[in-house]
Amino acid sequence: MNASTPESQGFSAQGIANIDRTLRSYIELKRVAGLTSMVARHGQIVYHSALGILDVEADKPMRQDAIFRIASMTSPISSVAIMMLVEEGHFDLDTPIAAFIPEFKESKVLESGSGDEIVLADLEQDITVRHLFTQTSGLEGYFEDDGTTIEQMYHQKRVELEQNNPPLTLSKMMRAVAKIPLAHQPGSCWAYGLGVYMLAYLVELVTNTPYEKFLQTRIFEPLKMVDTAYYIPPEKAHRLAGVHHYFAEEDQLKRHEFPWMNVPSQPPSYVEGGNLLLSTMDDYARFAQMLLNKGELDGVRLLRPETVELIASNHVSEDALRNGFRDYHDGYGYGLGVRVCMDETQSDAAGSKGEYGWGGLYNTVFWVDPEKSLFGLLMIQQLGFSIAQEFKALVYEAMPM
């Protein structure tokens, strides 16, 4: 991608300067250690920065090629992978997943109770590929024990597999998860969880290819995403951004990493479809531009235009959104792995109708706006503090009417 002047792409120079000034102010105030960011329109970069510190303990400056844990920003990449298989006719959005994973033929729904005193209900409808995509399958939560019955079951099953049947693999984990009750009836509630993880396993089943290898050969290599992977080789380790946290009582930023944040130095046996990828600003920009181009970049087509439009359309009912997702932002629905703006007049977030994207736990975020022909990217490694909505608002404010 080439750089361009802001004015030639419909931005004001003052507006772009305000974006830069605001991002720098958070670093100067030590609320954010460091970040990279990018704004591009009509395929031209109008703003690209690398500011602050890569790692406060090592006092390394931020780099343009810094590598970030993108966490749930893995999900949109997985969505593209899975929709490639839909285009090839392996399954469709309304295919019951029990057709591929027999364990789901016996699925039950948790109605009440905990421990040995739980009440289960039969499924009212089959779990489909669409349910997995849209986080409405009932596969709710992750593998931490947060006190809820379902989370405890997930956590216990993972511990059992790690201790009694190593190494942990996607196949082992997902087949075990399939035997755990669902948190709600499929289609009834939007609740972010393990749907995309199960879809990644579906990719392995229908292609007989490890999921990470499928992503590498079908997406990363064609798009020249040279630093995106589930591990970081030793020769790139110096580019990995540290995860930080601002401690208000000390008015200080510190490294804040736990064992589950550790990054492997070689391909792991277990990968997650909705999580754990590492990437860079430039790599993810190529992915975002491919989506903005409706499935194509530099002569390489991954998806048909109508498939990208399907990804970026709302697929979740009003009731299911109200039961879960509406707490996130009014005016938005959920597509196939991305948040979708349905009515910008109802939202307190800047954007346009049809704009879509997603973010990650460590405060990486991206969005694609087909109406304005632009995308925005912000990559930070920080827990508990986000400037994503302010950054997005500043981008739109920099575009005069």
C-alpha positions in Angstrom: 0.0 0.0 0.0 1.2 3.5 -0.9 1.1 6.6 1.3 -0.9 9.6 0.2 -1.6 13.2 1.5 -4.6 13.4 3.7 -6.2 16.1 1.6 -6.1 14.0 -1.6 -8.2 11.3 0.2 -10.8 13.6 1.7 -9.2 14.2 5.1 -8.1 17.5 6.6 -4.4 17.9 7.5 -5.5 19.4 10.8 -7.8 16.5 11.6 -4.9 14.0 10.9 -2.6 16.1 13.1 -5.3 15.9 15.9 -5.3 12.1 15.7 -1.5 12.1 16.1 -1.5 14.7 18.9 -4.2 12.8 20.9 -2.4 9.4 20.6 0.9 11.0 21.7 -0.9 12.7 24.6 -1.9 9.3 26.1 1.7 8.1 25.8 3.1 11.3 27.4 0.6 10.9 30.2 1.8 7.3 30.6 -1.7 5.9 30.2 -0.5 3.9 27.2 3.0 2.4 26.8 3.1 2.3 23.0 1.0 1.7 19.9 0.9 1.5 16.2 -2.0 2.9 14.1 -3.1 3.2 10.5 -5.8 4.9 8.6 -6.2 4.2 4.8 -8.8 5.4 2.3 -9.2 4.3 -1.4 -6.2 2.0 -0.9 -3.9 4.9 0.2 -2.4 5.3 3.6 -3.2 8.7 5.1 -1.9 8.1 8.6 0.6 5.5 10.0 2.4 5.8 13.3 4.5 3.9 15.7 4.6 5.7 19.0 5.9 5.2 22.6 7.5 2.1 24.0 7.4 -1.5 22.9 8.4 -2.8 26.4 8.7 -0.5 29.4 11.0 -2.9 31.3 13.5 -3.2 28.5 12.9 0.5 27.5 12.5 -0.5 23.8 10.9 2.0 21.5 7.8 1.0 19.5 8.6 -0.2 16.0 6.6 -0.1 12.8 7.0 -3.9 12.5 6.1 -4.6 16.2 4.3 -8.0 16.7 1.1 -7.9 18.8 -1.1 -10.5 20.4 -4.3 -9.8 18.5 -6.5 -12.1 20.6 -10.1 -12.0 19.3 -9.1 -10.1 16.2 -8.2 -13.7 15.1 -11.9 -14.3 14.6 -12.4 -12.3 11.4 -9.4 -14.1 9.8 -11.1 -17.4 10.8 -14.3 -16.2 9.3 -12.6 -15.7 5.9 -11.1 -19.2 6.2 -14.4 -20.8 6.9 -16.3 -18.9 4.2 -13.7 -20.1 1.7 -14.9 -23.6 2.5 -18.5 -22.5 2.2 -17.8 -21.2 -1.3 -16.2 -24.5 -2.2 -19.4 -26.4 -1.1 -18.1 -28.3 1.9 -21.1 -27.0 4.0 -23.4 -24.0 4.2 -24.4 -21.7 7.0 -27.4 -23.8 7.9 -25.6 -27.1 8.0 -26.1 -28.8 11.5 -22.6 -29.3 13.0 -23.7 -32.8 14.2 -23.3 -33.9 10.6 -19.6 -33.5 11.1 -19.2 -33.8 14.9 -21.5 -36.7 16.1 -21.1 -35.7 19.8 -23.5 -32.8 19.1 -26.3 -35.2 18.4 -26.6 -35.7 22.1 -26.4 -32.0 23.1 -28.4 -30.7 26.0 -29.0 -27.2 27.4 -28.3 -26.2 31.0 -31.5 -24.9 32.5 -30.5 -24.5 36.1 -28.4 -25.8 39.0 -24.7 -26.5 39.4 -22.4 -29.3 40.4 -24.2 -32.7 40.5 -27.6 -31.0 40.7 -28.1 -29.6 37.2 -31.3 -29.6 35.2 -31.0 -30.2 31.4 -33.3 -29.5 28.5 -33.5 -30.9 25.0 -32.4 -28.8 22.0 -35.2 -26.9 20.4 -33.2 -26.7 17.2 -30.0 -28.1 15.8 -26.8 -26.1 16.3 -25.7 -24.9 12.8 -22.6 -23.4 11.3 -24.4 -20.0 11.4 -24.9 -20.3 15.2 -21.2 -20.9 15.6 -20.3 -18.0 13.4 -22.7 -15.6 15.2 -21.9 -16.5 18.8 -25.4 -17.8 19.4 -24.7 -21.5 19.6 -24.7 -21.8 23.4 -21.0 -22.6 23.5 -20.5 -19.7 25.9 -17.3 -18.6 27.6 -13.8 -19.8 27.7 -11.6 -22.1 29.8 -11.1 -20.0 32.9 -13.0 -20.9 36.1 -15.0 -17.7 36.7 -17.5 -19.3 39.0 -20.3 -20.1 36.5 -21.3 -23.7 36.0 -20.4 -23.8 32.3 -17.0 -22.1 32.7 -16.2 -24.5 35.5 -17.0 -27.5 33.2 -14.8 -26.1 30.5 -12.0 -25.4 32.9 -12.2 -28.8 34.4 -12.2 -30.6 31.1 -9.2 -28.7 29.9 -7.3 -29.5 33.0 -8.2 -33.2 32.6 -7.0 -33.3 29.0 -3.7 -31.4 29.8 -2.9 -33.7 32.7 -4.2 -37.1 31.4 -4.0 -36.9 27.6 -1.2 -34.5 26.5 -0.5 -32.9 24.2 -3.7 -30.8 24.0 -5.0 -30.5 20.4 -7.9 -28.7 18.8 -9.6 -32.1 18.1 -9.3 -33.3 21.7 -10.5 -30.0 23.1 -13.5 -29.5 20.8 -14.8 -33.1 21.1 -14.6 -32.7 24.8 -16.5 -29.4 24.7 -19.2 -30.9 22.5 -20.1 -33.2 25.5 -20.7 -30.2 27.9 -24.2 -28.8 28.1 -24.9 -25.6 26.2 -25.4 -22.3 28.2 -28.6 -21.5 26.2 -30.8 -22.6 23.4 -29.1 -22.1 19.9 -30.1 -18.8 18.4 -31.7 -17.4 21.6 -28.8 -15.2 22.9 -25.6 -13.6 21.6 -22.8 -14.5 24.0 -19.2 -14.4 23.0 -17.5 -17.8 23.4 -16.2 -20.9 21.6 -18.2 -20.8 18.4 -15.2 -19.9 16.1 -13.0 -22.4 17.9 -15.5 -25.2 16.9 -15.5 -23.8 13.3 -11.7 -24.1 13.2 -12.0 -27.7 14.1 -14.6 -28.1 11.3 -12.0 -26.7 8.9 -9.6 -29.5 10.1 -12.2 -32.1 9.7 -13.3 -31.3 6.1 -9.8 -30.4 4.8 -7.7 -33.0 6.8 -5.3 -30.1 7.4 -4.1 -28.6 10.7 -5.9 -25.3 11.1 -2.8 -23.2 11.4 -1.4 -24.7 8.2 -4.7 -24.0 6.4 -4.5 -20.3 7.4 -0.8 -20.1 6.4 -1.3 -21.6 2.9 -4.7 -20.2 2.0 -4.6 -16.7 3.6 -1.3 -15.6 5.0 0.9 -16.6 2.1 -1.4 -15.3 -0.6 -1.9 -12.0 1.2 1.9 -11.7 2.0 1.1 -11.6 5.8 4.7 -12.5 6.6 4.5 -12.1 10.4 1.1 -13.5 11.3 1.2 -16.9 13.0 0.4 -18.7 16.3 4.0 -18.6 17.4 7.0 -16.3 17.2 10.3 -17.7 16.0 13.4 -16.7 18.1 14.7 -14.3 15.4 11.5 -12.2 15.7 11.1 -12.3 19.5 12.7 -8.9 19.9 9.8 -7.4 18.1 7.1 -8.7 20.4 5.3 -5.9 22.3 4.9 -6.4 26.1 1.5 -6.3 27.7 1.1 -3.4 30.1 -1.3 -2.1 32.7 -1.7 1.3 34.2 -1.7 1.3 38.0 -3.5 4.4 39.0 -2.5 4.2 42.7 1.2 4.4 41.6 0.6 6.5 38.5 2.8 4.0 36.6 2.7 1.7 33.7 4.1 -1.8 34.3 4.5 -5.0 32.4 1.5 -7.1 33.3 1.8 -10.6 31.9 0.5 -13.9 33.1 1.5 -17.5 32.1 -1.5 -17.7 29.7 -0.1 -14.7 27.8 3.2 -16.5 27.0 3.9 -16.8 23.3 5.4 -20.1 22.0 8.6 -20.1 20.0 7.5 -22.9 17.7 4.2 -24.1 16.2 2.0 -25.3 19.1 0.0 -28.5 19.2 -3.1 -26.6 20.2 -4.4 -23.4 18.4 -7.7 -21.6 18.8 -9.8 -20.4 15.9 -11.0 -17.2 17.7 -7.9 -16.3 19.6 -4.1 -16.4 20.0 -2.8 -15.2 16.6 0.1 -12.8 16.5 0.3 -10.1 13.8 1.6 -6.7 12.8 0.1 -3.5 11.7 1.2 -3.9 8.1 0.0 -7.6 8.0 -3.4 -6.8 9.3 -3.7 -3.8 7.1 -3.4 -6.1 4.1 -6.2 -8.3 5.5 -8.4 -5.2 6.1 -7.7 -3.9 2.6 -8.7 -7.3 1.1 -12.0 -7.1 2.9 -12.5 -3.5 1.8 -11.8 -4.7 -1.8 -14.5 -7.3 -1.3 -12.3 -10.3 -1.2 -9.3 -9.4 -3.4 -5.8 -7.8 -2.9 -3.1 -7.3 -5.5 -4.7 -9.7 -8.0 -5.2 -12.4 -5.4 -8.9 -13.2 -4.7 -9.8 -15.1 -1.5 -13.6 -14.6 -1.5 -16.3 -13.5 -3.9 -17.7 -10.0 -3.3 -21.1 -11.4 -2.3 -19.4 -13.6 0.4 -17.7 -10.6 2.0 -21.1 -8.8 2.0 -22.6 -11.8 3.8 -19.8 -11.7 6.4 -20.6 -8.0 6.9 -24.4 -8.4 7.3 -26.3 -8.8 10.5 -27.3 -12.5 11.1 -28.6 -12.2 14.7 -32.3 -11.7 15.7 -33.4 -8.7 17.6 -34.2 -10.8 20.7 -30.8 -12.5 20.7 -29.1 -9.2 20.4 -31.1 -7.7 23.2 -30.3 -10.7 25.4 -26.6 -10.2 25.0 -25.0 -7.9 22.5 -27.0 -4.7 23.0 -25.0 -4.0 26.1 -22.0 -3.5 23.8 -23.4 -0.8 21.5 -26.8 0.2 20.3 -27.2 0.4 16.6 -24.9 -2.6 16.0 -25.6 -6.2 15.1 -23.3 -9.1 14.5 -22.3 -10.7 11.3 -20.1 -13.7 10.6 -17.3 -13.0 13.1 -17.6 -9.2 13.1 -19.6 -6.4 14.7 -21.8 -4.7 12.1 -23.3 -1.1 12.2 -27.0 -1.4 11.3 -28.1 2.1 12.3 -25.5 4.8 13.1 -28.2 7.1 14.4 -28.8 4.8 17.3 -25.1 4.4 18.2 -22.9 6.5 20.4 -19.9 5.2 18.4 -18.6 7.0 15.3 -19.1 5.1 12.0 -21.3 4.6 9.0 -24.1 2.2 8.2 -22.5 -1.1 7.0 -19.2 -0.5 8.8 -17.8 -3.6 10.4 -14.9 -4.9 12.4 -13.8 -6.3 15.8 -11.2 -5.9 18.5 -9.1 -8.0 20.9 -8.5 -8.4 24.7 -5.2 -6.4 24.6 -6.8 -3.4 22.9 -6.1 -4.1 19.2 -9.0 -3.0 17.0 -9.9 -2.6 13.4 -12.9 -1.6 11.3 -13.7 -1.5 7.6 -16.1 1.2 6.2 -17.3 0.3 2.7 -19.4 3.5 2.4 -16.3 5.7 3.0 -13.9 3.3 1.4 -11.6 3.3 4.4 -10.3 1.2 7.2 -8.7 2.0 10.6 -6.3 0.0 12.7 -5.1 0.6 16.3 -2.7 -1.9 18.0 -1.9 -1.6 21.7 -0.9 -4.2 24.3 -2.6 -3.1 27.4 -5.2 -4.5 29.8 -8.1 -2.5 31.3 -7.7 0.8 29.3 -9.0 1.4 25.8 -8.9 4.4 23.5 -10.4 2.6 20.5 -13.7 4.6 20.4 -11.9 7.9 20.7 -9.4 7.0 17.9 -12.3 6.0 15.7 -14.2 9.2 16.4 -11.1 11.3 15.6 -10.8 9.5 12.2 -14.3 10.5 11.2 -13.9 14.0 12.6 -10.9 14.4 10.3 -13.1 13.9 7.2 -14.9 17.2 6.4 -18.5 16.8 5.2 
